[in-house]
Amino acid sequence: MRKVILSLLFVVLPASALAQSLKSQMVGSWKLVSWNVVSGGVESTAPMAKGGATGIITYSPDGYMCVNIMAANRPKFPSPDVSVSTVNEKSSAFETFIGYCGRYEVNEQERFVTHQLDTSSYPNWTGSAQKRFVEMSAGKIKLSTPPILQQGAQLVHVLVWERAK
C-alpha cells in the first residue's frame, strides 16, 4: 500500500516540486557574458565592460564562492618582474579588476544569494555581506545588485553568466 501511495505522489506532484534547489542550480563555474548598469531606469554597459569584460564566478557545494572580473584589454606591465611597476600602472590595474571570495548563502524563497566576503580587491567590502538577486534560465545565471553608490549615483549592476564548459 505504501508503495502505491508514494508512486501516486510522484505522479500528481508538479514538476516544479521535484526541481533542484536554487543553490544546487548555482553550484559550479560560470563565465561572464555581459555586465550592464541601470540608473534611473536606463540600462547601459558598465564602464569596465565597454571594451569587453571577462570573468569567472564559482560557487562550490560546500558554501564558498569566488569571483574575478577584469577589463579584457588590460595593458601588461612593461617589466616581467612582478614587484616592479609604477603608481600609474598599479592604479590602472586596480581600476580594471574586481575580485572577492568568501562564503555564500542562498535564500530559496526570495531568490537571492548573499556573499559573505573574506577578501576583496575593494577593501571596504572585506568582511561585508553583498546581496545579489538571482534569476536562472537555460544554462545562464543573472545576478543583480541592490543599488550601489558609484560616482554619486545609485546604480544597479546586472551581470549575466553562462555555465563554464
N, C-alpha and C positions, 0 to 999 in steps of 0.2 A: 504494500500500500504506500509506504514512504517513497519508494522509487517512482511510483506513478505520480504522486503529488509533486515531487521535485522535478520530474520531467515536464509536467504541466506548467510549473512556474517558469521554466526556461522558454516554453513555447509562448506564453502570454506576456512575458516581460518585454517591454520595448527594447530595441537595440541600444538605445542611449543608456539604459540602466546597466547594460553589460559593457559599456565603453570603458576605455582606460581612463585613469585619473589624469588630471591636467599635469601633475608632476611627472607621471610616467611618460606622458607625451613629450615633455620638455627635455627629459634626460638625453644627453648626447651632445655632439658638437654641431655648431651652426655657423655658416659663413654669411657675412653681411651682403645684402642685396641692395638696400637703399637706406638713406638716412635723410629725413626731412624735418623741418621745424614748422610749427604752427604758431602764428602770432596774430591776434585779432581776427581769427577765423581764416587767415590766409596761410596756405602751405607753400613753403619754398625749400630748396635744397639747403642742408646745413652747410655752414661755411667750410668746414674741413672736407665735406663730401663733394664740393663743387668740381674739383679735379678728379674725383673718384676716390672714395674712401674704401679701405679694405679692413676686414676684421674677422675675428672668431670669438664666439661665446660658447662656453662649455658648462653644462650642468651635469654633475656627477650623481649617481644614485645615492651616495652617502651624504648628500646635502651640501656639497661645496660647489662653488661656481667661480669662473674666471672669464674676464673679457678683456680683449685688446683691440683697439681700433686706431688706425693711422691713416693719414693722407697717403694716397697711392704713389704720389710723385715726390716724396720727401728727398731732399738733396742729401747725398752722403757727405760725411766729414772728409776734408782733404787728407787727413792723416790716418793711417791704418792703426795707430796707437790709440786704444780706447780711452786713455787718460788724457789725451791732448785734444782740446777743442777750445774755440773762443766762446766768449759770453754770448755773442750773437748766434753762433751755431747751436749752442745749448738752448737758447731761448726759442729758436725756430723749431728745434726738435721737440721741445715741450709743447709748443702751440699746435703741433701736428700729430699729437699722440694722446690717447687716454687709455688707461688700463686700471682695472681693480679686481680684487679677488676676496673671497670670504665665504661665509655660509649663506644659504638661501632657504626661505620658507615659502610655500605656496598656499594661498588662500583659495581653495577649490570653489567655494560658493560665490565669492565676489570676483574671481578670476584675476588675481594679481599675485605677483611674486615680490618678496622683499629681500633685497640683497643686503646682508649684514657685513659691512666692509672691514676687513682686517688690514688691507693695503689699498692704496690708491695713488695714482700719479697726481691727483689733485689733493693736496694734504688736508684740506678742510673736510673731505669725505671720509678719511680714515677714521674708523670707529663709528661711522654713521649707518643708518638704515636707509636704503634707497628703494622706493616703491616703483614698480613697473606694472602697468596694466597689460594683460596677455590676451592675444587672440591667436588661435591656432587655425590653420587651413592646410590643405593638401601639401605636406612637405615643407610648410613655412610657418614661421612664428613671427608675430608682430608685437613688439614691446613699445609701449608709450609711457612717457614720464608724466607725473603731475607737473604743473607749471614750475619752471626753474628760472630763477633770476639770472639773466645774462645780458650784459650791456644795457642795464637799466630797464629791460622789458621782461615780462613773464612769458617764457617760451615753453611749448610742449614739444619734446623730441619724439619722433616716431621712427623706429628702426625696424626694418624687415630683414629677416634672416631665413636662409634655406638650409635644410639639413646637409651637413658636410658629407661628401662621399669619398 
